[in-house]
Amino acid sequence: MTTRTRTLARLTFANPASAIYLGLVGVAIAVATAVTLFAEDPGFVWVLPALCAFPLFMLVPLVHGDGQPATWIFIAELVVCVLVQSLVLGTIVEASRGRLRQRPRPAGPGPS
């Protein structure tokens, strides 16, 4: 595993904010799958996982145009959008931590 791959994996999965986000999306997908399998009429249960991936998932209809994609394509696109957003979230958190670590100390009298 190269350094770049490890960095991408750390930012996507090992970051606390990304892990919480991925956990919430996983729970939403698990609930939607259970409702789809065991309910007579699942209705709009897949809206919640789609809303978890909303900012990036909003671009998916531009790829398909008119018509409904196959279910496996929908789920694959949902997973890709969630992973990209998790990477962006991890990058933002790491950048903010880096800025906090690099903050200069205030100038003043030293310890006596």
C-alpha positions in Angstrom: 0.0 0.0 0.0 1.5 3.3 -1.0 1.6 6.4 1.1 -1.0 8.2 -1.1 -3.4 5.2 -0.8 -2.9 5.1 3.0 -3.5 8.9 3.2 -6.8 8.6 1.2 -7.9 5.6 3.3 -7.1 7.5 6.6 -9.0 10.6 5.5 -12.0 8.6 4.3 -12.4 6.0 7.0 -10.1 6.6 10.0 -11.1 10.2 10.7 -13.6 10.4 13.6 -15.9 12.8 11.7 -15.8 10.5 8.6 -16.4 7.4 10.7 -19.5 8.9 12.3 -20.8 10.1 8.9 -20.2 6.6 7.3 -21.9 5.0 10.3 -25.0 7.1 10.0 -25.2 6.4 6.3 -24.7 2.7 6.9 -27.6 2.7 9.4 -29.8 4.6 6.9 -29.0 2.1 4.2 -29.5 -0.9 6.5 -32.9 0.5 7.6 -33.9 1.2 4.0 -32.9 -2.3 2.9 -34.8 -3.9 5.8 -37.9 -2.0 5.0 -37.6 -2.8 1.3 -37.2 -6.5 2.0 -39.9 -6.9 4.7 -42.6 -4.3 4.0 -45.4 -4.7 1.5 -45.0 -1.1 0.3 -41.6 0.4 1.2 -42.7 3.8 -0.2 -40.0 6.5 -0.2 -37.7 4.8 2.3 -34.6 5.3 0.1 -34.9 9.0 0.3 -33.1 9.1 3.6 -29.9 7.5 2.4 -30.0 9.7 -0.7 -30.4 12.8 1.5 -27.3 11.7 3.4 -25.4 11.9 0.2 -27.3 14.9 -1.1 -24.9 17.6 -2.2 -23.0 15.3 -4.5 -25.9 12.9 -5.2 -27.8 15.8 -6.7 -25.5 15.5 -9.8 -26.5 11.9 -10.5 -29.7 12.7 -12.5 -27.5 14.7 -14.9 -25.7 11.4 -15.8 -28.9 9.4 -16.4 -31.1 12.1 -17.9 -34.7 10.8 -18.2 -35.6 7.4 -16.8 -35.0 5.3 -13.8 -31.6 3.6 -13.4 -31.3 0.0 -12.3 -31.3 -0.6 -8.6 -27.6 -1.7 -8.5 -26.5 1.4 -10.4 -28.5 3.6 -7.9 -26.8 1.9 -4.9 -23.4 2.0 -6.5 -23.7 5.7 -7.2 -25.0 6.3 -3.7 -21.9 4.5 -2.2 -19.5 6.4 -4.5 -21.1 9.7 -3.5 -20.9 8.9 0.2 -17.2 7.8 0.0 -16.3 11.0 -1.9 -18.1 13.2 0.7 -16.4 11.2 3.5 -13.0 12.0 1.9 -13.9 15.7 1.6 -15.1 15.7 5.3 -11.9 14.1 6.4 -9.8 16.5 4.4 -11.6 19.5 6.0 -11.2 18.1 9.5 -7.5 17.4 8.9 -6.9 20.9 7.4 -8.6 22.5 10.4 -6.5 20.4 12.8 -3.4 21.4 10.9 -4.2 25.1 11.2 -4.7 24.7 14.9 -1.4 22.9 15.3 0.5 25.5 13.3 -0.9 28.5 15.2 2.0 30.6 16.5 2.3 31.0 20.2 1.5 34.5 21.5 4.5 36.6 22.3 4.9 37.6 25.9 7.0 37.1 28.9 8.4 33.7 29.3 7.9 31.6 32.4 9.7 32.8 35.5 
